[in-house]
Amino acid sequence: MAYYRDFREYIAKLDSKGLVRHISTPINKDTELMPLVRLQFRGLPIEQRTAFVFDNIHDVLGKKYNGSLAVCVLGGSREIYAAALGCDAADISKRWAEVHQNYIQPKMVKDGPCKEEIHVGDTLLEHDGILEFPHPISTPGFDPAPYFTSPYWVTKDPETGQRNVGTYRAMVKGPARTGVMAHQSQHIGIHFQKIQRMGKTRLDAAVVIGCIPAVGLCSVAKVPYSVDEYTVAGGIAGEPIELVKCETVDLEVPATAEIVIEGWVDTTYREKEAPFGEYTGYMGGRVINPVFNVTAITHRKNPVYQAFLSQFPPSESSLIRKLAYDAAYLKFLQHDCNIPGVLDVQLHEATGSYGLMVIQLKKTHPAQAWQALNAAVAFDPTIGKVIVAVDDDIDPADPDAVNWALAFRMQPHTDSRVVTHKASILDPSSAPPEASVDVQRFPPPVGTSGLLIDATRKWGYPPTSLPAKEFMEKAIERWKAEGLPALTLKKPWFGYELGHWTDEEREDAAKAIRGEYLDTGERLQQHREDL
């Protein structure tokens, strides 16, 4: 089928699938909105979570806003994410693999809905600048201001002209001024540093809020530096993403975007911003970050403002990150690093989809586990504080299965290694809260660290201590016949051999279920040993 023409058509599709909750009663964006959405992540199973659309928004001072606000429209659940990707929930990894093989270049158009209203020069502040829009307070009681939580920042490499689209939170500081969380290792941070080295003072930037989901998915994915996110988005859409030129900066933005905020990041100073509720599950402290100055705003009439719910995991952002990063790492290890034994990669949402990564392998050589571990830790300096390799019979997404492998398939002194020179993004364990932001991000002298663990079997093991499959299958039939509650079975749910099981042991087990176990007792008696 054809991909979504714009953000509104996408929301309508989610609505038709029963994946949107509409709230039409008045709601305070500063104190009520995000707490209401938060409840589904603390009290509902993932399959019951939905997107939310709010149509009657005001702030704590009583100001009312035009348009509506949509949240959890990309990562409310796996079904929602799959709808954004254009596939079934079971095919997310497969779909991402197809996308990464079929990038499509964007195309320029002369005009688009994002230009329905243009505020520049004197008209910018006449419409309250960025305060025209209902930026929510994500963690009321702790956040010091509203933030852009789902901004798609568009910048260019000043040397090559290569575009980047990335998501970096922004504190609202005035009608035409925000902070920007531009970590040095992120692509916008690289552009920022290049501008500085060139002796220039301005990094042009445009912030897109609300557009076709393909762009949003790519904005939060780990796309290589040399790849334009708009081309990846085209691969998702199956057609070129239509772009228009900005009014005041030399950048291109999606023609159907709901809101576009143009401006420049000053490279001559930084100033304090935050605290902000972070993906780690803790409040991020006050830090020093660059400042974004607004020069123009264009938007659709009665725009649909998009927000992400992040903060304490699991959240919308942790699911979006997880599904995109899982696919990116799988492609990297299987294809770019030529490790065919890698079957799956799973980042765990409880760790913000950053801290714990599990790589599933069917080893064809003893070296493959460490090949995968070393490659994964090199892919991104901020991801994977703990990276674990497991066998193909371990479900890498199940913490109980991973803990089982850690307990009985590795020895800490031979199967683990600590690596240094990693970077930190908001990890409160990296440095004390009073440390400077540069020290927090790369504590001297060797940065932060990661723990690599080979939790695969090194030799044949005895069978798992569960009934054999045939008996468990009969038990399932009996369970259903008794009208007992529906089961969601976890691997492993039946016993299986793992390479160390003799014919004698196999035959003794067969005798037991034939009622011949006393024969086995007689035989064993004949082989008793004196003490």
C-alpha positions as MATLAB code, in Angstrom:
seq = 'MAYYRDFREYIAKLDSKGLVRHISTPINKDTELMPLVRLQFRGLPIEQRTAFVFDNIHDVLGKKYNGSLAVCVLGGSREIYAAALGCDAADISKRWAEVHQNYIQPKMVKDGPCKEEIHVGDTLLEHDGILEFPHPISTPGFDPAPYFTSPYWVTKDPETGQRNVGTYRAMVKGPARTGVMAHQSQHIGIHFQKIQRMGKTRLDAAVVIGCIPAVGLCSVAKVPYSVDEYTVAGGIAGEPIELVKCETVDLEVPATAEIVIEGWVDTTYREKEAPFGEYTGYMGGRVINPVFNVTAITHRKNPVYQAFLSQFPPSESSLIRKLAYDAAYLKFLQHDCNIPGVLDVQLHEATGSYGLMVIQLKKTHPAQAWQALNAAVAFDPTIGKVIVAVDDDIDPADPDAVNWALAFRMQPHTDSRVVTHKASILDPSSAPPEASVDVQRFPPPVGTSGLLIDATRKWGYPPTSLPAKEFMEKAIERWKAEGLPALTLKKPWFGYELGHWTDEEREDAAKAIRGEYLDTGERLQQHREDL';
ca = [
       0.000    0.000    0.000;
       1.041    3.639   -0.407;
       2.814    5.242    2.557;
       1.251    8.028    4.607;
       1.052   11.411    2.915;
       1.535   13.304    6.163;
       1.424   13.109    9.956;
      -2.345   13.519   10.051;
      -3.027   10.614    7.731;
      -0.777    8.456    9.873;
      -2.674    9.354   13.066;
      -5.957    8.605   11.272;
      -4.584    5.162   10.385;
      -3.637    4.504   14.008;
      -7.116    5.648   14.992;
      -8.715    3.183   12.570;
      -6.726    0.387   14.254;
      -7.949    1.375   17.710;
      -4.488    2.588   18.685;
      -5.395    6.167   19.710;
      -7.078    7.478   22.849;
      -8.648   10.906   22.249;
      -8.895   13.334   25.163;
     -11.223   16.232   24.354;
     -11.772   17.577   27.877;
      -9.546   20.522   28.895;
      -6.081   19.494   30.051;
      -3.113   21.416   31.455;
       0.001   20.739   29.405;
       2.248   21.732   32.320;
       0.816   19.614   35.126;
      -1.685   17.067   33.806;
      -0.919   15.912   30.272;
       2.276   13.888   30.624;
       1.326   12.361   34.001;
      -1.853   11.026   32.383;
       0.087    9.375   29.546;
       2.725    8.116   31.987;
       0.142    5.962   33.753;
      -0.092    3.510   30.853;
       3.648    2.787   31.116;
       3.375    2.131   34.857;
       0.086    0.269   34.860;
      -0.730   -1.402   31.525;
       0.903   -4.269   29.614;
       2.562   -3.109   26.399;
      -0.169   -4.539   24.155;
      -2.766   -2.270   25.812;
      -0.777    0.950   25.399;
      -1.886    3.453   22.774;
      -1.137    6.835   21.326;
      -2.888    9.853   22.882;
      -4.278   12.897   21.075;
      -5.293   15.961   23.107;
      -7.576   18.535   21.475;
      -8.291   21.020   24.285;
      -4.978   22.218   25.705;
      -4.136   25.052   28.061;
      -1.173   25.926   30.286;
      -0.837   26.667   33.973;
      -1.514   30.378   33.330;
      -4.746   29.647   31.463;
      -3.458   30.214   27.935;
      -5.291   28.098   25.345;
      -3.590   26.613   22.289;
      -4.771   26.056   18.735;
      -4.379   22.657   17.188;
      -3.760   19.440   19.089;
      -0.959   17.449   20.716;
      -0.091   13.843   19.907;
       2.154   11.669   22.051;
       3.232    8.016   21.853;
       2.440    7.977   18.124;
       5.752    6.287   17.261;
       6.575    4.130   20.277;
       3.464    3.614   22.352;
       3.588   -0.103   21.536;
       5.146   -2.501   19.050;
       1.947   -2.354   16.979;
       2.214    1.433   16.756;
       5.888    1.280   15.808;
       5.123   -1.355   13.170;
       2.397    0.878   11.695;
       4.945    3.700   11.410;
       7.385    1.341    9.711;
       4.704   -0.037    7.403;
       4.753   -3.685    8.452;
       3.339   -6.182   10.935;
       4.700   -6.193   14.479;
       6.345   -9.595   13.917;
       8.292   -8.265   10.927;
       9.956   -5.161   12.400;
      13.541   -6.481   12.211;
      12.938   -7.926    8.747;
      11.476   -4.629    7.535;
      14.416   -2.626    8.849;
      16.792   -5.015    7.053;
      14.920   -4.368    3.793;
      15.026   -0.608    4.361;
      18.786   -0.614    4.875;
      19.184   -2.246    1.469;
      16.930    0.214   -0.386;
      17.604    3.866    0.422;
      15.765    6.399   -1.756;
      16.981    9.955   -2.323;
      14.575   12.780   -1.359;
      13.229   15.235   -3.914;
      12.756   18.993   -3.750;
       9.344   20.597   -4.269;
       8.494   24.292   -4.459;
       5.899   24.437   -1.710;
       4.100   22.373    0.882;
       1.612   22.446    3.776;
       4.390   23.389    6.214;
       4.302   26.885    4.622;
       0.612   27.564    5.309;
       1.714   30.123    7.881;
       5.096   31.890    7.801;
       6.347   33.958   10.729;
       9.597   35.795   10.126;
      10.935   39.194   11.109;
       8.385   41.316   12.969;
       5.647   38.673   12.695;
       7.754   36.089   14.543;
       7.242   37.569   17.991;
       3.784   38.902   17.163;
       2.744   35.228   17.241;
       4.737   34.568   20.458;
       7.547   32.773   18.626;
       7.938   29.209   19.855;
       5.543   29.935   22.724;
       2.713   29.682   20.189;
       2.905   25.895   20.584;
       1.969   23.614   23.535;
       5.399   22.307   24.561;
       4.577   20.103   27.565;
       6.410   19.781   30.875;
       7.454   16.138   30.903;
       8.302   15.682   34.580;
       6.173   18.216   36.483;
       7.521   18.784   39.959;
      11.133   18.412   38.766;
      11.615   19.896   35.254;
      12.305   23.677   35.325;
      10.604   24.408   31.977;
       8.828   22.887   28.988;
      11.063   21.125   26.456;
      10.930   20.085   22.824;
      10.929   16.300   23.377;
      10.456   15.127   19.780;
      12.412   17.680   17.736;
      13.956   16.441   14.497;
      17.018   18.709   14.215;
      18.242   19.239   10.654;
      21.863   20.387   10.256;
      24.617   20.005    7.661;
      28.292   19.124    7.825;
      29.881   22.512    7.008;
      32.702   20.838    5.077;
      30.823   18.277    2.983;
      27.235   19.546    3.008;
      26.098   16.122    4.265;
      22.714   16.419    6.000;
      21.825   14.984    9.394;
      18.436   14.600   11.049;
      18.624   13.786   14.768;
      16.560   14.073   17.930;
      18.082   16.172   20.732;
      15.984   17.624   23.522;
      15.676   21.432   23.828;
      14.744   23.533   26.855;
      12.366   26.417   26.141;
      14.146   29.587   27.369;
      12.282   32.375   25.578;
      10.031   33.155   22.605;
      12.997   32.823   20.230;
      15.556   30.870   22.257;
      16.142   27.287   23.430;
      18.930   25.138   24.713;
      20.072   22.108   22.708;
      21.501   18.871   24.075;
      24.308   18.549   21.516;
      26.598   15.762   22.775;
      30.032   15.915   21.146;
      29.791   12.343   19.819;
      26.417   12.946   18.153;
      26.233   14.161   14.593;
      24.992   17.641   15.487;
      27.900   17.856   17.935;
      30.354   16.992   15.160;
      28.865   19.731   12.961;
      29.123   22.165   15.894;
      32.810   21.380   16.432;
      33.605   21.699   12.723;
      32.022   25.167   12.611;
      34.156   26.179   15.583;
      37.361   24.922   13.945;
      36.491   26.862   10.793;
      36.295   30.051   12.856;
      32.592   30.539   12.195;
      30.051   31.366   14.870;
      26.774   30.001   13.528;
      25.556   26.480   12.853;
      22.332   26.722   10.834;
      19.609   24.445   12.148;
      15.944   23.698   11.622;
      13.672   21.869   14.055;
      10.834   19.785   12.622;
       7.971   18.917   14.986;
       5.439   16.462   13.616;
       5.815   14.923   10.151;
       5.472   11.605    8.364;
       6.619    8.857   10.740;
       9.406    7.608    8.459;
      11.425   10.749    9.228;
      10.801   10.413   12.944;
      11.917    6.773   12.976;
      15.167    7.705   11.270;
      15.777   10.734   13.473;
      16.131    8.476   16.530;
      17.864    5.566   14.771;
      21.610    4.937   14.587;
      22.151    5.971   10.967;
      25.835    6.142    9.893;
      27.336    9.624    9.690;
      27.775    9.424    5.924;
      24.108    8.570    5.298;
      21.365   11.188    4.892;
      18.426   10.223    7.145;
      16.014   11.453    4.473;
      17.274    8.669    2.166;
      16.609    6.055    4.861;
      13.154    7.555    5.420;
      12.583    7.220    1.677;
      13.436    3.541    1.998;
      10.738    3.199    4.663;
       8.163    5.119    2.621;
       9.076    3.371   -0.611;
       9.227    6.740   -2.357;
      11.230    9.995   -2.148;
      10.579   12.237    0.841;
       9.410   15.615   -0.467;
      11.442   18.526    0.885;
      11.134   22.314    0.736;
      13.726   25.007    1.367;
      13.685   26.874    4.643;
      12.979   30.610    4.704;
      16.057   31.901    6.565;
      18.629   29.078    6.614;
      20.174   26.903    3.917;
      18.405   23.700    4.923;
      15.634   21.441    3.648;
      12.680   20.132    5.647;
       9.732   17.798    4.943;
       7.087   19.615    2.907;
       4.208   18.186    4.970;
       5.723   18.942    8.390;
       3.357   20.333   11.001;
       5.848   22.852   12.460;
       9.303   24.018   11.333;
      11.434   26.248   13.568;
      14.441   27.803   11.823;
      17.512   29.386   13.361;
      21.134   28.947   14.326;
      23.186   27.505   17.150;
      25.780   29.935   18.525;
      29.214   28.290   18.652;
      30.875   30.990   20.775;
      29.314   30.152   24.145;
      27.276   27.691   26.156;
      24.929   28.312   29.044;
      23.255   26.336   31.791;
      20.097   24.376   31.129;
      18.086   21.494   32.666;
      17.459   19.561   34.965;
      15.389   17.233   32.822;
      13.849   13.810   33.454;
      16.061   11.405   31.517;
      15.847    7.986   29.869;
      17.999    6.561   32.695;
      15.095    6.847   35.112;
      16.784    9.701   36.986;
      16.680   13.466   36.694;
      19.570   14.769   34.620;
      21.392   17.596   36.375;
      21.938   21.169   35.285;
      24.573   21.213   32.529;
      26.227   23.593   30.091;
      24.853   23.332   26.539;
      24.731   25.435   23.348;
      21.897   27.861   22.601;
      19.575   27.889   19.576;
      18.327   31.258   18.290;
      15.086   31.272   16.288;
      14.875   33.258   13.040;
      11.618   31.951   11.498;
       8.708   29.614   12.103;
       6.485   28.017    9.467;
       3.598   25.719   10.249;
       0.343   24.218    9.115;
      -2.898   25.811   10.250;
      -3.961   24.374   13.610;
      -0.836   22.222   13.737;
      -0.638   18.808   15.398;
       2.219   19.111   17.882;
       4.160   15.894   18.466;
       5.811   14.987   21.770;
       7.770   11.952   22.926;
       7.255   10.422   26.353;
      10.738    9.578   27.633;
      12.087    9.717   31.197;
      11.681    6.590   33.365;
      11.905    3.351   31.334;
       9.974    1.743   29.817;
       8.717    4.688   27.812;
       7.892    5.670   24.278;
      11.489    6.704   23.615;
      12.980    3.522   25.086;
      10.876    1.389   22.727;
      11.668    3.553   19.692;
      15.377    3.400   20.500;
      15.308   -0.308   21.181;
      13.633   -1.347   17.949;
      15.793    0.930   15.796;
      19.044    0.026   17.571;
      18.266   -3.710   17.554;
      17.952   -3.578   13.767;
      21.004   -1.341   13.288;
      23.273   -3.561   15.382;
      21.972   -6.750   13.754;
      22.764   -5.386   10.294;
      26.172   -4.166   11.457;
      27.220   -7.480   13.014;
      25.755   -9.795   10.380;
      26.682   -7.918    7.235;
      29.216   -5.170    7.876;
      31.298   -7.314   10.254;
      30.622  -10.599    8.422;
      29.561  -12.648   11.456;
      26.908  -15.010   10.040;
      26.530  -16.747   13.406;
      24.753  -13.685   14.850;
      21.002  -14.352   14.946;
      19.562  -11.477   16.968;
      20.420   -8.372   19.008;
      18.244   -7.105   21.855;
      18.697   -3.947   23.910;
      16.742   -4.063   27.159;
      14.210   -1.314   27.819;
      14.718   -1.455   31.587;
      18.189   -0.008   30.915;
      16.853    2.770   28.712;
      17.736    0.661   25.642;
      21.333    1.759   26.233;
      22.820   -0.106   29.187;
      22.314   -3.826   28.471;
      22.722   -5.406   25.043;
      22.374   -9.150   24.377;
      23.699  -10.774   21.204;
      22.327  -14.197   20.261;
      24.624  -16.492   18.236;
      24.706  -19.957   16.776;
      28.471  -20.359   16.942;
      30.281  -22.034   14.084;
      33.675  -21.186   15.601;
      34.793  -20.499   19.196;
      36.060  -17.028   18.188;
      32.684  -15.734   17.002;
      31.350  -14.671   20.397;
      34.313  -12.362   21.025;
      34.272  -11.153   17.428;
      30.677  -10.021   17.968;
      31.345   -8.515   21.407;
      34.354   -6.505   20.224;
      32.510   -5.269   17.133;
      29.418   -4.243   19.110;
      31.366   -2.188   21.648;
      33.125   -0.349   18.806;
      29.912    0.582   16.976;
      28.946    3.467   19.280;
      30.883    4.772   22.300;
      27.740    5.528   24.314;
      25.781    2.276   23.939;
      26.313   -0.986   25.794;
      27.626   -0.678   29.337;
      27.107   -4.448   29.550;
      27.159   -6.525   26.347;
      26.438  -10.235   26.637;
      26.781  -12.989   24.029;
      24.403  -15.959   24.434;
      23.657  -19.198   22.590;
      20.799  -19.712   20.161;
      18.648  -21.501   22.774;
      18.618  -18.380   24.985;
      15.925  -15.760   24.324;
      17.998  -12.551   24.251;
      14.933  -10.421   25.084;
      14.062  -12.372   28.248;
      15.960  -11.183   31.355;
      15.332  -14.523   33.112;
      16.894  -16.460   30.225;
      19.860  -14.078   30.055;
      20.398  -14.310   33.823;
      20.327  -18.114   33.540;
      23.061  -17.970   30.912;
      25.099  -15.561   33.035;
      24.795  -17.819   36.066;
      25.815  -21.093   34.446;
      27.514  -20.549   31.066;
      30.370  -18.214   31.954;
      33.179  -17.787   34.456;
      33.930  -14.145   35.342;
      37.722  -14.581   35.309;
      37.884  -16.181   31.848;
      34.748  -15.029   30.018;
      34.501  -11.318   30.817;
      36.532   -8.239   29.941;
      36.290   -4.555   30.870;
      36.901   -2.002   28.099;
      37.479    1.713   28.630;
      37.396    4.939   26.579;
      33.625    4.880   26.219;
      31.500    8.035   26.492;
      28.514    8.706   28.720;
      25.184   10.272   27.887;
      23.547   11.260   31.176;
      24.610    8.155   33.121;
      24.607    9.320   36.782;
      27.211    6.682   37.692;
      29.850    8.209   35.393;
      30.687   11.145   37.669;
      29.253   13.013   40.689;
      26.391   15.419   39.907;
      28.571   18.458   40.666;
      31.166   17.490   38.028;
      31.337   19.536   34.820;
      29.387   18.306   31.826;
      32.613   17.455   29.974;
      33.801   15.308   32.901;
      30.414   13.592   33.118;
      30.541   12.724   29.432;
      34.152   11.491   29.417;
      35.581   11.143   32.933;
      39.374   11.477   32.926;
      41.647    9.767   32.258;
      39.976    6.984   30.195;
      36.286    7.850   29.967;
      33.603    5.394   31.025;
      33.744    1.635   30.632;
      31.884   -1.382   29.344;
      31.688   -4.999   30.435;
      31.818   -7.673   27.715;
      30.660  -11.166   28.683;
      30.779  -14.389   26.690;
      27.900  -16.336   28.233;
      27.866  -19.019   25.520;
      28.599  -22.687   26.243;
      32.275  -23.600   25.764;
      31.637  -27.393   25.681;
      28.771  -29.887   25.730;
      26.286  -29.484   28.600;
      23.824  -31.932   30.118;
      20.182  -31.515   29.035;
      18.036  -28.759   30.466;
      16.117  -29.921   33.530;
      12.612  -29.723   32.060;
      10.275  -32.496   30.854;
      10.903  -33.537   27.252;
       8.911  -31.780   24.545;
       6.373  -34.567   23.950;
       5.304  -34.528   27.600;
       5.062  -30.746   27.764;
       2.943  -30.706   24.588;
       0.539  -33.197   26.160;
       0.489  -31.072   29.305;
      -0.507  -28.042   27.220;
      -3.423  -29.984   25.730;
      -4.534  -31.034   29.210;
      -4.170  -27.431   30.477;
      -6.506  -26.176   27.757;
      -8.977  -28.995   28.348;
      -9.172  -28.037   32.027;
     -10.106  -24.480   31.053;
      -7.075  -23.008   32.804;
      -5.845  -19.435   32.019;
      -4.190  -18.742   28.639;
      -0.435  -19.376   28.674;
       2.415  -17.226   27.392;
       5.277  -19.722   27.378;
       8.880  -18.602   27.820;
      11.901  -20.334   26.333;
      12.888  -22.908   27.346;
       9.565  -24.586   28.081;
      10.712  -28.173   27.394;
      13.903  -30.111   27.993;
      16.500  -30.639   25.279;
      19.993  -32.076   24.929;
      23.053  -29.827   24.815;
      25.795  -32.237   23.767;
      26.625  -34.160   26.951;
      24.208  -37.087   27.317;
      25.126  -40.734   26.873;
      23.186  -43.559   25.263;
      22.996  -45.219   28.670;
      21.468  -42.136   30.266;
      19.053  -41.821   27.363;
      17.971  -45.448   27.719;
      17.574  -45.199   31.497;
      15.246  -42.227   31.023;
      13.208  -44.205   28.479;
      12.918  -47.103   30.911;
      11.649  -44.781   33.640;
       8.630  -43.712   31.618;
       7.952  -47.390   30.770;
       7.908  -48.213   34.478;
      11.168  -50.220   34.262;
      13.210  -48.056   36.617;
      13.737  -50.960   39.067;
      15.789  -52.682   36.349;
      18.028  -49.633   36.330;
      18.352  -49.857   40.107;
      19.407  -53.493   39.827;
      22.069  -52.669   37.252;
      23.471  -49.828   39.316;
      23.673  -52.099   42.330;
      25.939  -54.403   40.364;
      28.435  -51.585   39.855;
      28.700  -50.351   43.451;
      32.148  -49.236   44.645;
      33.692  -49.920   48.025;
      34.855  -46.965   50.157;
];
